[in-house]
Amino acid sequence: MFFSCDQSIKKRSNSFCFIFLILTSLACSRIQVLQASENERPNILWITCEDMSPRLACYGDETVSTPRLNQLASESVRYTHCFGTYGVCAPNRHTLIMGMYPTSTGAMAMRTWKRTSALHLITDPELRALPVYEATPPAEAKCFTEYLRAAGYYCTNNSKTDYQFRPPITAWDESNAKAHWRNRPEETTPFFSVFNFTITHESKTFKQSSPSVVNPEDVTLPPYYPDTPIVRRDLARQYDNIITLDGQVGKVLDQLKQDGLDQNTIVFFFSDHGDGLPRAKRWVYDSGIHVPFLVRFPDGQLAGTTCDDLVSFVDFAPTTLSLTQLPIPEYMEGIPFLGNEANKKRDYIFAFRDRMDPSPERIRAVRDHRYKYVRNYRTDLPYIGFLPYRDQAGIMQEIHRLKDAGKLGPDQWQFTMQSKPAEEFYDTQTDPYEIHNLAEESQYSELIQKFRKVHEQFVEVHGDLGDRPETQLIKDLWPPDGKQPTTAEPVISRDDGKMQIDCSTQGASIAYRKKGEKNWQLYSGPVEFSGNKPIESQAIRLGWKPSGTVVWSPNQ
């Protein structure tokens, strides 16, 4: 059973609970010491799912049985305040791979370099002609997995990327549906592996995707939803899909144990953002950005403890480097919360919303442990814009029907308002569903001013590329005329028996392989070379077009 202090109050004396609270509060700070001394090169496994809020028993929701995730929670540190930067996947995945805010790199819109799969439903020529471009981080910025690869880690991704730029061949040893730590060249090679499961994705509620187990009458509806059979049906489908997810997670954990790796592998489990349901996905409210997050350490370290530190997706990349005792690049904007560099806790998390497919928007949010400040920059827009992909969901069609019929209640005001207030402010402790806007109440004016200042300071430090039209943004990313540059071709040479590869494009990453091989190797310095097989090489700077492939013969 997952152990919490709430349970211990019922079973233990007050003095014991006081001691437990102290030990739990120290858990997060102890992790950095444990990991620095126990294993210098731990394996790291990320198990991720899509579009799922903390709808698990370990977070207090026992609607469905998830025995494998329950077991994982009992063996893990359970984080209660982990948040994505966006309520949608692509900007969040950019955040995770870069350790940077999308507003710093041009990765804000959903999506940038690909169009929505619902494009065929858009008839407006202007909306169909929205620009396509790649987010372009600073020249020195890399996918954080490159640092792991350079340090000898075998990095696999199974299999989604969606980074808001063309996924570089330098990021992964393998990135496909068959990628697995089991494919690494030696059993002793440390690995970083990602397994991403899509069964809980928004699209899986468009129709019944998992065995129907949950009775729609048994689900608890948040007050921002109208209570109708269709709404209950789609939420029940979400829970049905969580049951399927539980088995998928268990399969990966079983493989880890079968390979004898469970005792030297750190396991992360989290979702890419909140529920794939209306008023959750794409929103800056907790329903869209709050995610389950479990971390299991080898040998039962801190098993069954709870950590209420604020954690943001921007922190994951520097934290992974910290756990592997690798340097954290200065350009990263996150704060490591585990490992030997974890020496600071954050006071706030920051969330954002920008264009979602064809629907324009610009919303910013600041949250601490209790309060949420929301700044609406497009007060002229309704909360519910034109989103053809989302509108395929039965629950969204039902909400549109009830809205048009004037049958939505006062707690569903965020579906009905045709404009927005400039500011919103919520007490998430007394109002966890964020439906009672306190921005106009005088007793909160001083607190709101504080959060407003935090938001402004964030923009001063990190900037915000969402403050300009995308046509101008593209010119700023690719000066002067908004045309995407191409990375210079690499130059290969031999020096003192070693192969050396250079590229004149600042910040470009370089990959190479023997001709005929499947996987690309990351070039991080001169390579001992033997044999006569030709070498292929390609270079890429993030956000730019990759270079052409250069072929070099050792005999030339």
N, C-alpha and C positions, 0 to 999 in steps of 0.2 A: 504494500500500500504506500502511496506517495505520502510522505510525512510533512506536515505543515504545523506551524505554531498554533493555528486555529484548532487543529485536532488535538494538539498537546494540552491546550487549556482544558479540554474536556477530560483528559486522561491523567494529567500530572498536576503537581502543585504549582502555584503562582511563581515560586522561587525557581523551579526547574524551567518554566517557560521563559523567565527572565534570562537565565543562563543560555537557553537555546537561541533566544533572539540575538544575544551578543555574538554567539558562535556563527550564526547565520549571517549576520552583518559583516563579519570578518571574512566570510568565505571568498568573496571576490578578490580581496587583497591578498589572500593566501595563495591563490592560483598561480600568480606570477612566480612565487618562490618554488612551488612544487614543480612547475614545468621547466624552470631553469636548471634544476639539479637532477631530475629523474631521467630525462631522455633528451640528449642533445639534438637528435634528429627524429622527432616523432613523425609517423605517417599522419595525414589529415584527410578525413573523409567528410565531404559535405553531402548530405541527403536533403534535397530541396523538393518542395511541392509548389503548386501554383494556386493563387486565388483562394487562400484559406485563412480566415481569422483564427484566433485561438479556440476553436470549437472542439476541444479535447477534454477528457476527464481530468487530466492533470491541471487544467485551467478552470475546473469547476463545472464544465459542461458534460454531463453524462448522458446525453441524448442517444449516443451510439456507443457500442463496445469497440474499443481499439486496444486490444491486449498488448500488441507489440509496441505501440507508442507509449502505453502506460508503463510497460517494463523499462523502455528506454528512459522515460522520465524518472523512474525510481532510481536509475543508475546515473543520473545526470544532474548538472546544475540547471535549474529551470529559471529562465529570465522572464520577468513579468512586464518589463517595459522596453521591449525591442520594437523598433519602428523602421519602416522603409522611408525613403525620402520622397517617393511618389506613391500614389495609390494604383499604379499600373506597372507592367513588367519592364518594358524596354528601358526607361530612364533608371529604374532600380537596378537592372542588370549592368548598365553602364556604371552606376555608382559602385556596385560590388566589385567589378573587375578593375576599376581604376582607383578606388579610394578617393574619389573626387565628387563634388556635387555637380549634377548635370547642368546647373545654371552657370557653372564656371567654364564649361567646355562646349556649350551649344547642343547638349543632348536632351533638351527639355521636352520637345514635342513627342507625341505618340503617333506615328513614328517619324524618324528623320529620313533614312535612306531607303525605306521600303514603304509602299502604300498599303492601306488597309485591304484585307481580303474581301471586304464588303464594298469595294470600289464600284462594282457593277450596280449597286443600289443607289449610287450617287448620280443624279442626272444634271445637276447644275454645272455648266462648263467651267465656271470659275473655281468651284470647289474641287472639281476633277483635276484642275491644273495647278494645285498646290505644289510648291517646290519640293524637290527631293535632294537631300544633301547628307553628308556624313558629319557627325560631331567630330571636332578637331581639338584634342587636348594640346597643351603646350608641347613643344618639341621634345623635352626631356621625359615626358610622361610615357609610361609603359603599362601594358596589362601586367598586373602584379605577379601573375604566374611565370613571367619571364625571369623574375628574380629567383623563383624557386627552381626553375629549369637550370639556370646558370649555376645554382648551388648543388646540382646533382639530383634534384627531384624529378621523378617521372610524373608528368601531369596529364590527366585525362579528363575529358568532359563528355558526359553521356546525357544529353547531347545538345541542349539549346544554347545559343549564344545571344543574339538579339541585343548587341552592345551599342547600337546606334551608329556604329561604323562597321565597315567590312571586317569580319573577324580575321585577324592576321595569322598567317601560318606559323608565326613565332610564338603564339600564346600557348599552344598545347602540343604535347607529343601525339595525342590522339584527340579528336573531337568529332565523334560520330556515334551512331546507335550501338556500336560494338566496343566502344572505348571502355577500358577496364584496367584496374591496377594489375590484374593477372597477366597483362600483356607486357609488363615491364621486362627489360632484358635480363635482370638478375633478381633473385628473390630477396637479396639484401638491399636492393635499391629503394630508397625511401620514396613515397608517393604522395601526391595530392590528387584526390579524385572527387569528381562531382557527378552525382546521379540525380537527375531532375525528372520528377513525375508529373504528368499533365492531367491525371484523372480528375483532379479537383478544379480544373480550369473552367472559367465562365462558360465556354462553349459546351461543356459536358452537362449543363443544366438545360440546354435548349431542347434536349430530348432525354429519355431515360438511358443512361450510359452504364450504370451498374445495376446489379440485382436489386429489385425494389424490396427494401427491408423496413424502412421507417414509415410509420403511419403519419400522414400529414397532420392529423389531429393532435399528434403528440409533440410537435415542434413548438417552441416558444418564439413568438414573433416580436421583434423589437417594435417600439411604438411608432417608428417612422414608416412602418408598413401597414397598409390596409389589410384587414383580416378577411381574405377571400380564399376559396378553394385553390385557385391558380397560384396565389402567392404561397400558400402552404405547400402545395405540390412541389414548387421549384426549390424551396428551402429544404424539403425532405430529400429531394434529389441530391442536394449538396451533401447532406449527411450520408446518403447511400454511397456517394463517391468517396467520402472519408473512410468508410469501412474498407473499400477496395484499396485505397492508399495504404491503410494499415498493413495489409498483406504484402504490398510491394516494398514497403520499408523493411518489413521483417525479412524478406528474401535477401536484400543486400546485407543486412546485419548477420544473417546466417552464413553468407558467403565469407564475410570477414572472419567469423569464428572458425569456419571450416578450414580457412587458410592459416589459422593460428596467429592472426594479426590483431585480434581484438584487444590484446594486452599491451600493444605499443602503437595504437591508433587513437587519435582524438577525433571524435565524431560530433559534427554539427548537424542539427535538424532544424529547418526553418522553412517558412513559406515566402514566396517572392513579393507578396503584399496581402492585403486583407481580402475578404470574400469577393468572389466574382459575381456580385449581385448589385442591383441598383442601390445607390446611396452608400455604397462601400467602394467597389472598384472605381478608380479614377478620382476619388474624393480625398481631401486632406483630413477628414474626420478619422477618429480611431478605427472606425469600421473599415476604412480603406488602407490604413498604414500600419496598424498594430498587428504583429505576427507572433505565432508561437516560436520559441527559440530554446532549444535544449543543447547542452554541451556535455558529452560524456568523456571523462578522462580515464586512462588506463588504471587498473588496480583499484577501482572503486573510489578514487579520490573525490571527495566532496559529494558523493552520491546522495541523492535525495534532498539536496539543499536548494534554497531559493535565493536568487539575487534580484534586487529591485533597482539596480543601477540603470540609468538611462543608456540605451545602446541604439545606435543608428547604423544603417547599412553602410554608411560611409566609413565606419570604423572596422569593417570586416577585413579589408585588404591589409591595413597596417597591423591588425591583430594577428592575422595569419603569419605575417613576416615576423612579428614579435615571438610567436610560439615556436618558430623555427630558428630563432635567434639570428635573423638576418636584419641588416640595417633598413630603416624605414626612410624612403626618399622624402626630401623636404617638401616636394610639391603636393604630397598627399594631404588631404584636408580632414581626415578622420583621426580619432583618438584610440589608440590600442587599449583594449580592456582586459586582455589576457597576455600572459607571457612576460618576458623579462623587461619589456618596455612599458608595461601597464603601471603607470604611476600617477594617473590623473583621471578623475571622473568628470563627466560632462554635466552641466547644469541644465542644458536645453537640447532638444532635438528640433530639426528644421524640416518642414515638409513643403511641397510645391505642387502646383497643377498648372499646366500650360495646354497648348492645343492638343486635343484628343481627336485623332483622325481629322475630319474636316471642321470640328467645332472649336472656334477660337476661345481662349481663356487665359487668365493669369491670376492665380491665387497663391498666397504665401501663408505659412503657418509657423508658429513657435509654440512649443509645448515643454513644460517642466513636468514634475511628477504629478501635478494636480491640475494645472490650468492650461487652457489652449487659447491662443490668440490667432485669429484669422484675419488676413488683410486681403480684401477683394479689390483688385485693380480694374476689373471690368464690371463695374456696378450696373452697366447698361444691359448686361446679358442675363438671361434667366439661368437658374441653376441647372435646368435640364435643357441642353442644347441638342442639335441634330447629330445623332450618333448611330448610323445605320447598323454597325456591327452589334452594339449593345441592344438595339431595338429588335433584334431577332429573338430575344428571350421572351418567353411567355409572361414572366412576371413584369417585365417592362411594358409590354403591350397592355397588360391589365392596369398598370398604373396610369398609362396614357388614357385608357378608356375611362377610368374613374375620375381623372383630372378633368377631362373634357365634359364629363357629366356633372361636375361640381360635387363629387361624392367623397373627396379626400378630407380628412379631419385636420384639426389645428396642429397636431404633432407631425403632420406630413407637409408642413409649409414649404420645406425645401424642394418639394416636387412641384409646387404650384406658383411660387413667386416668379414674376417676369423680370424682376430686377433684384439687385443684391445690395445690402448695406455695405458701406465702406469697411466696416470692421465687425467682427464677431468675437465673442469671448465666452468661454464655457468653463464651468467647474466640473471636471470629469469625475470628481469624487461623488458629488450629489446628483450629477446629470451625466452618467456614463454614455448615454446615446447622443449627447450634444445636440439637443433640440431646443434648449432654453437659452437664447442669446442674451447675455448680461451686459452687452456693450453700452447700453444706454442707462444702466443703473448707476447712480452716483456713488454708491459705496465701493464700487470697483474701479473708479476713475484713476486712482493712484496706481493700482496694480496694472491696469491696462496701459497706462503711460510707461510703466517699466517694461512691459513686453513689447510695446511699440518701439522703444529705444533699442531693445535687444535685436529686433528685426532690422532696424536701420543700421546698427553696428555690424550685423552679419553682412549686409550688402556692402558696407564700406570695406570690409576685410576681404570678402570673397567675390564681390561683384555680382551682377545678375544680368546675364545675356538675354533674359526674357523681356527686357524693357524696350526691345526694338522689334520692328516688323521682321519677319523671317527673310524677306528679300534683302534687307540691310544686314541681317545677321550673317547670311551667306557671304556677303562681301567682306565682312569683318573676319570671318573664319578663313576665307581664301582671298586675301587682298591681291590686287586692288579691284578686280572686276567680278569676283565671285565665281571664277572658273577653278575647278578642282585641280591642284597641282599633281604631278606625277613624281614619285620617288625616283631618284637617280639609280641607274643600274650599278650593282656592286662590281668591284674590281678585285679579282683574285690573283694572288701572287704566291711565290714560294720564297721563303727566307730562312736560311739555315736549317733546311729539312722540315720546316713547318709551313702549313698553309695559312695565309693571312688574307682576310677579306676586308675591304674598306668600302665606304659609301660616302659620297660627298654631301648627301642630304642630312642636315642637322637632325639628330635624334632618331634617325632611321634604325630599325632593327633588321638583322640579317639572318636568313636561314640558308641552310645548305644540305645537300644529300648526295650520295653517290647515285649516278644515273641509273634508273631502274628500281631504286628503292622506293617504298611507299611513304614513309614518314620523313618529315623534315627535322633536321637538328638545328638548335639555336646556336648561332655563332656568338661567343662571348670572349673570344681571344684566340691567338694563334693555336692551331691544331696540329698535333703530330700526324704525319701523313705517310702512308706507304701504299704501294700498288699503283696500277696504271689506269684504273677505271675513271672515266670523266666525272667531274663534279658539277652539279647544278647549284645555282645560288639565286636568291631573290631577296630584295630589300623592300621594306615598307615603313613609312611613317604613318602613325594613326591618323585617320581622316583624309589621307592622300591616296591616290591610286598607287597600287604596288608597282614596282619596277617590272620590266620584262625579266624573263629567266635567262641568266647567263650560264653558258656551258664552258667549262675550263678543262683542258686536258693536261695532266701532269707532265706529259712529254713535250708540251709546247714551250 
